[in-house]
Amino acid sequence: MEIVVQSSKVVKPAYGEGSTPAVDVVIPLTVFDEVHDEYMSSIHGFHSPSPTPAALEAGLARALAEYREWAGRLIAADGSSAAGRRALLLNDAGVRFVEATAGIALEAAMPLLLQPAAARRLHPSGEGAEELMLVQVTRFACGSLVVGHTMHHAVGDGFAMCQCLLAWGQCTRGATVDPVPVHDRESFFLPRHPPRVEFDHRGTEFKVPNDNDDDDEKKSPPRAADNDVVVTHKVRFSREFISDLKSRASAAATTLRPYTTMQCLVAHLWRCVTRARGLDGGEATTTLHMAVNGRARMRSPRVPQGYTGNVVLWAHPAATARELLAGPLGRAAELIRREVARVDDAYFRSFIDFIGSGAVEEEGLEPMSDAAESPDVEVYCLYRIPFYDLDFGGGRQFLYMPSNQPVDGAVYILPLCPQGDGSVEALVSLYSRAMDAFKDCCFSLMVPDILL
């Protein structure tokens, strides 16, 4: 798939009539922003007719007037060049805007998009970039359009990124930006005095550099062959399959409250990945790392849905591979429900106080940012993030796909399919030697239990 770049420029906020805001405003990153130092990328596909690059550029400029942080730059909070706390400089330096063309129809390119090398041609790279947001609009021979974006995670989480993109679509259509973005990065996350650190955040959110875990031997997986590669498979679960999955999981529930779609689906995928890796019967501890959005969990004060930064921590349900596969599906769903429920307002506030206590600096702790590889699984639930509402004027997108470098054990639960048929799609990345086994069991309601 040959992509030809036609132009590359910087787009700055367009404020229209009225006063222009100051360009020397410095906003310190929050405790939730600071743990991120990477870019996130996705691609979005639109059928013809679609707006011209000029219309997209103008809409982006208007959206950036509402979402100035994406047109800013990251700097040291104290103005020095030394490593340490970072801040956002709202200097309106702009975002990268790339216009490109492809010589084939988008339908012909679709099978290639699960290949990282092909997908990465549809969005700019963040490597070495100073921009916090980089976008590429690629026109295919059939008239379809792919919009690819690369956005810095320190500025905002997936929900915040989506809100900015939706505003871009609204501004391109001439609509009012809704919801109104909330830029206050201070009031919601103030530490308490005195601090109340009620949970242990070492080994969950933070680690000692080069610290050897006592459980290393239990967690050490069989290594992949030197010539093995991580591949990504897209799987769609029908509404009927999900209904059967929920019935099976809830049949063994210890409470009257049934398990949710996400609890059941994530439990099923966790078991399938563990089985496919050949860990059945082993005592290796497999941990499911699952992102938890704090917007619906934090109280006093509540964090509004329009908040533009990061509000994510992680739940970490764990079991030995033997326990996970020997028990029923409902047991895995219960583990997930219990651990996600623990990441509540008290846990978020404890995390804020832990950072404010100075323990991170005193102990030289680092964020737990290691990629989850075998025997662990890392799940990103994008199910409720409204990416499919993105519309630049020619209709909503029909394709959404994250486009990061695949990592063994990474699972993306994609937003609700636009067909509205109740199906749910997931992207699963595994070493190729495990992928065939995963495909064999992912549509089976009876993931083979191990022999006790």
C-alpha positions in Angstrom: 0.0 0.0 0.0 1.8 3.1 -1.3 1.0 6.3 0.6 2.1 9.6 -1.0 2.4 12.6 1.3 1.2 15.7 -0.5 1.8 18.3 2.2 2.8 18.7 5.8 2.1 21.9 7.8 1.4 23.2 11.3 -2.2 24.2 12.1 -2.7 26.7 14.9 -5.9 27.7 16.8 -8.2 30.1 15.0 -10.0 32.3 17.5 -12.0 34.4 15.1 -13.2 37.7 16.2 -12.4 38.8 19.8 -9.4 38.7 22.1 -6.7 36.2 21.7 -5.6 34.4 24.9 -2.1 34.7 26.3 0.5 32.3 24.9 2.7 32.0 28.1 0.2 30.2 30.3 1.9 27.2 32.1 -0.4 24.4 33.4 1.4 21.7 35.6 0.5 18.1 34.7 -1.6 16.3 37.3 -0.6 13.1 39.1 -2.6 11.2 36.5 -0.9 12.9 33.6 2.6 12.5 34.9 2.7 8.7 34.6 2.4 8.9 30.8 5.2 9.7 28.4 4.0 8.0 25.1 1.9 8.7 22.1 -1.3 6.9 21.2 -2.4 6.4 17.6 -5.7 5.4 15.9 -7.2 5.5 12.4 -10.7 6.4 11.4 -12.3 5.5 8.1 -15.1 7.4 6.3 -17.0 6.6 3.1 -17.3 9.1 0.3 -18.4 11.8 0.2 -16.1 13.3 2.7 -14.9 16.9 3.3 -11.9 18.4 1.6 -8.5 18.7 3.3 -9.1 22.5 3.4 -12.4 22.0 5.3 -10.7 19.6 7.7 -7.8 22.0 8.3 -10.2 24.9 9.0 -12.3 22.8 11.4 -9.2 21.6 13.2 -8.1 25.2 13.7 -11.4 26.1 15.2 -11.4 23.0 17.5 -8.0 23.9 18.8 -9.3 27.2 20.0 -11.5 25.1 22.4 -8.8 22.5 23.1 -5.7 24.6 23.4 -3.7 22.0 25.3 -3.3 19.9 22.1 -1.7 22.9 20.3 0.7 23.5 23.2 4.0 22.0 24.2 5.4 19.9 27.1 8.0 21.7 29.2 9.7 21.3 32.6 7.4 22.6 35.3 10.1 24.8 36.7 11.2 26.1 33.3 14.5 24.2 33.4 15.7 21.5 31.0 16.3 19.0 33.8 14.2 15.9 34.2 11.3 16.2 36.7 7.8 17.5 36.9 6.3 18.5 33.6 3.8 21.1 32.5 1.8 22.2 29.5 2.7 25.5 27.9 -0.3 26.9 26.2 1.7 28.7 23.5 -0.6 27.9 20.5 2.5 26.4 18.7 0.0 24.1 16.8 -0.4 20.6 15.6 1.0 18.7 12.6 -1.4 18.3 9.7 -0.4 15.9 6.9 -2.3 15.5 3.7 -1.7 12.2 1.8 -3.2 10.1 -1.0 -3.4 6.3 -1.6 -3.5 4.8 -5.1 -5.9 2.0 -4.2 -9.4 1.7 -2.9 -9.8 1.5 0.9 -11.7 -1.7 0.6 -8.7 -3.3 -1.0 -6.5 -2.0 1.8 -8.6 -3.2 4.6 -6.9 -6.7 5.0 -3.6 -4.9 5.5 -4.7 -2.6 8.3 -4.0 -5.2 11.0 -0.4 -5.2 9.9 1.4 -2.6 12.0 3.7 -1.5 9.1 0.7 -0.7 6.9 -1.4 1.0 9.6 1.4 3.2 10.6 1.5 4.7 7.1 -1.9 6.2 7.8 -0.9 8.4 10.8 2.2 10.5 11.6 4.9 9.1 14.0 5.4 10.7 17.3 9.0 9.8 17.5 11.1 12.9 18.0 8.0 15.2 17.6 7.5 18.3 19.6 3.8 18.5 18.6 1.4 16.9 21.1 -1.1 16.1 18.3 -0.3 15.0 14.8 -2.9 14.1 12.2 -2.9 12.7 8.7 -5.8 12.8 6.2 -5.4 10.2 3.5 -7.7 10.2 0.4 -8.1 6.8 -1.2 -8.7 6.2 -4.9 -12.4 5.3 -4.2 -13.0 8.7 -2.5 -13.0 7.3 1.0 -11.0 9.1 3.6 -8.9 7.8 6.5 -8.0 10.2 9.3 -5.1 9.0 11.5 -4.1 10.7 14.7 -1.1 10.5 17.0 -1.7 12.2 20.4 0.5 12.5 23.5 -0.9 10.5 26.4 0.4 13.0 29.0 -2.2 15.5 27.7 -5.2 13.3 28.0 -6.6 9.8 28.2 -8.6 8.0 25.6 -11.8 9.6 26.6 -10.3 13.1 26.4 -8.7 12.3 23.1 -12.1 11.3 21.7 -13.7 14.5 23.0 -11.2 16.6 21.1 -11.7 14.6 17.9 -15.5 14.9 18.2 -15.0 18.7 18.6 -12.9 18.7 15.4 -15.8 17.0 13.6 -18.3 19.4 15.1 -16.3 22.4 14.0 -15.8 21.1 10.5 -19.6 20.7 10.2 -20.2 24.1 11.7 -21.9 22.7 14.8 -21.4 23.9 18.4 -18.8 22.1 20.4 -20.5 19.7 22.9 -19.7 18.9 25.6 -18.0 22.1 26.6 -14.4 21.1 27.5 -13.3 21.5 31.2 -9.7 22.5 31.4 -9.2 22.9 35.1 -6.3 20.5 36.0 -5.9 21.6 39.6 -9.2 21.7 41.5 -10.2 18.0 41.1 -7.0 16.4 42.3 -5.9 18.3 45.4 -4.2 16.2 48.0 -5.8 16.1 51.5 -4.1 17.6 54.5 -2.9 15.5 56.2 -2.6 12.9 53.5 -4.5 9.7 53.9 -2.7 6.9 52.0 -5.1 4.1 52.6 -3.8 1.7 50.0 -0.4 0.4 49.0 0.5 1.9 45.6 4.0 0.3 45.5 3.9 -2.6 43.1 0.7 -1.4 41.5 1.2 2.1 40.2 4.9 2.5 41.2 8.0 0.3 41.5 11.5 0.5 42.7 13.9 0.7 39.7 15.5 -2.6 38.9 13.7 -4.2 41.8 13.6 -8.0 41.6 10.2 -9.3 42.4 10.2 -12.2 44.8 7.6 -13.8 42.5 9.8 -13.6 39.4 10.0 -17.4 39.0 6.3 -17.8 39.2 5.7 -15.0 36.7 8.4 -16.1 34.2 6.7 -17.4 31.1 8.1 -19.6 28.4 10.0 -17.3 26.0 9.0 -17.0 22.4 11.2 -18.5 19.8 13.7 -16.0 18.3 11.9 -16.0 15.0 8.4 -15.5 16.5 6.5 -12.3 16.0 3.5 -10.7 17.7 0.4 -10.7 15.5 -3.0 -9.1 15.9 -6.3 -10.7 15.3 -9.6 -8.9 15.1 -12.6 -10.9 16.5 -16.2 -10.1 16.5 -18.6 -11.5 19.2 -22.2 -11.6 18.2 -25.0 -10.4 20.4 -26.2 -14.1 20.7 -22.7 -15.3 21.7 -22.4 -12.5 24.4 -25.9 -13.4 25.7 -24.9 -17.0 26.1 -21.6 -16.0 27.7 -23.4 -13.9 30.3 -25.8 -16.6 31.1 -23.0 -19.1 31.6 -21.0 -16.8 33.8 -24.0 -15.7 35.9 -25.2 -19.2 36.4 -22.5 -19.6 39.0 -22.8 -16.1 40.5 -22.6 -15.8 44.3 -24.9 -12.7 44.2 -28.2 -11.9 42.5 -26.5 -9.1 40.5 -25.7 -10.5 37.0 -22.3 -9.9 35.5 -22.0 -7.2 32.8 -21.1 -7.7 29.2 -17.6 -6.3 29.8 -17.0 -8.5 32.9 -18.0 -11.6 31.0 -16.2 -10.8 27.8 -12.9 -9.8 29.5 -13.1 -12.9 31.7 -13.5 -15.1 28.6 -10.7 -13.4 26.7 -8.4 -13.7 29.8 -9.0 -17.4 30.0 -8.7 -17.9 26.2 -5.3 -16.1 26.0 -4.0 -18.0 29.0 -5.1 -21.3 27.4 -3.6 -20.4 24.0 -0.3 -19.6 25.6 -0.1 -23.1 26.9 0.0 -22.1 30.5 -2.8 -24.5 31.6 -1.8 -26.6 34.5 0.9 -24.3 35.5 1.4 -22.3 38.7 2.5 -19.1 36.9 0.4 -16.1 38.2 -1.4 -14.4 35.4 -2.5 -10.8 36.2 -5.1 -8.9 34.2 -4.3 -5.2 34.0 -7.5 -3.3 33.2 -7.8 0.5 32.8 -10.5 2.1 35.0 -11.9 5.5 34.1 -12.2 7.7 37.2 -14.7 10.2 35.8 -17.6 8.1 37.0 -16.0 7.1 40.3 -14.5 10.1 41.9 -16.6 12.1 44.3 -16.3 15.4 46.2 -15.5 16.9 43.8 -16.8 14.9 40.8 -14.8 15.0 37.6 -17.0 16.1 34.7 -17.3 14.1 31.6 -15.8 17.0 29.6 -12.6 17.0 31.6 -9.7 17.2 29.1 -6.9 15.4 31.0 -6.1 11.9 32.3 -8.3 10.2 35.0 -7.3 6.5 34.7 -5.9 4.0 37.2 -5.7 0.2 36.8 -7.3 -2.8 38.4 -5.2 -5.9 38.7 -7.2 -9.2 39.2 -4.8 -12.1 39.4 -4.9 -15.9 39.7 -2.6 -18.8 38.9 -3.2 -20.1 35.4 -4.4 -23.4 37.0 -7.0 -21.6 39.1 -8.2 -19.4 36.2 -8.8 -22.4 33.9 -9.9 -24.9 36.5 -12.7 -22.7 37.8 -15.9 -21.7 35.9 -16.1 -18.5 33.8 -18.1 -16.8 36.6 -15.2 -17.1 39.0 -13.0 -15.1 36.6 -15.8 -12.6 36.1 -16.1 -12.2 39.9 -12.4 -11.6 40.2 -12.7 -8.8 37.7 -15.8 -7.3 39.2 -14.2 -7.3 42.7 -10.9 -5.7 41.7 -12.5 -3.1 39.5 -14.8 -2.2 42.3 -11.8 -1.6 44.6 -10.6 1.2 42.3 -13.2 3.6 43.7 -13.1 7.2 45.0 -11.2 6.2 48.1 -8.5 4.5 46.0 -8.2 7.4 43.6 -7.9 9.9 46.5 -5.3 7.6 48.2 -3.3 7.6 45.0 -3.4 11.5 44.9 -2.3 11.6 48.6 0.5 9.1 48.0 2.0 11.3 45.2 1.5 14.4 47.4 3.3 12.7 50.4 6.7 12.9 48.7 7.2 9.1 48.9 7.8 8.8 45.1 10.7 11.2 45.2 12.1 10.0 48.5 12.2 6.4 47.5 13.1 7.0 43.9 10.0 5.2 42.6 9.1 4.9 38.9 5.7 4.4 37.2 4.8 0.8 36.5 4.8 1.3 32.8 6.2 -2.1 31.7 4.2 -3.7 28.9 2.2 -6.7 30.0 3.6 -9.8 28.4 3.0 -13.5 29.1 1.6 -14.6 31.5 -0.1 -11.3 32.0 -2.9 -9.6 29.9 -3.5 -5.9 29.5 -7.0 -4.8 28.6 -8.1 -1.5 27.2 -11.9 -1.2 27.3 -12.9 1.4 24.7 -16.4 0.0 24.7 -18.1 3.1 26.0 -15.9 5.8 24.4 -18.0 7.3 21.5 -15.3 7.2 18.8 -18.0 6.1 16.3 -19.8 9.4 16.8 -16.9 11.2 14.9 -18.5 12.9 11.8 -16.8 15.5 9.6 -20.0 16.1 7.6 -20.2 13.1 5.3 -21.5 10.7 7.9 -20.1 8.8 10.8 -17.0 6.7 10.5 -17.3 3.0 9.6 -13.9 2.0 10.7 -12.0 2.6 14.0 -8.8 0.9 14.9 -6.0 1.6 17.4 -2.7 1.6 15.7 0.0 1.1 18.3 2.9 -1.3 18.1 1.4 -4.7 19.0 2.5 -6.2 22.3 2.0 -9.8 23.4 -1.1 -9.9 25.6 -2.6 -6.6 24.7 -6.4 -6.6 24.2 -8.5 -3.7 23.0 -12.3 -4.0 23.4 -13.4 -1.7 20.6 -16.3 0.8 20.8 -19.8 -0.4 20.0 -20.1 -1.4 16.3 -21.9 1.2 14.1 -24.1 -1.5 12.7 -26.0 -1.4 15.9 -26.4 -5.2 16.0 -25.2 -5.6 19.5 -21.9 -7.2 18.5 -18.6 -6.3 20.1 -15.2 -6.4 18.5 -11.8 -6.9 20.1 -8.2 -6.7 18.9 -6.0 -9.4 20.5 -2.2 -9.4 20.1 -0.2 -12.6 20.7 2.9 -14.3 19.5 2.0 -16.2 16.3 2.7 -19.5 17.9 -0.2 -18.9 20.3 -2.7 -17.2 17.9 -4.0 -20.4 16.2 -4.8 -21.9 19.6 -6.6 -18.6 20.5 -8.7 -18.7 17.4 -9.7 -22.3 18.2 -11.1 -21.4 21.6 -12.3 -17.8 21.4 -15.7 -18.7 20.0 -16.2 -21.7 22.3 -18.3 -21.2 25.4 -16.5 -24.2 26.9 -12.9 -23.1 27.2 -11.3 -26.4 28.1 -10.7 -26.7 31.8 -7.5 -28.3 33.0 -7.5 -31.6 34.7 -7.2 -31.4 38.5 
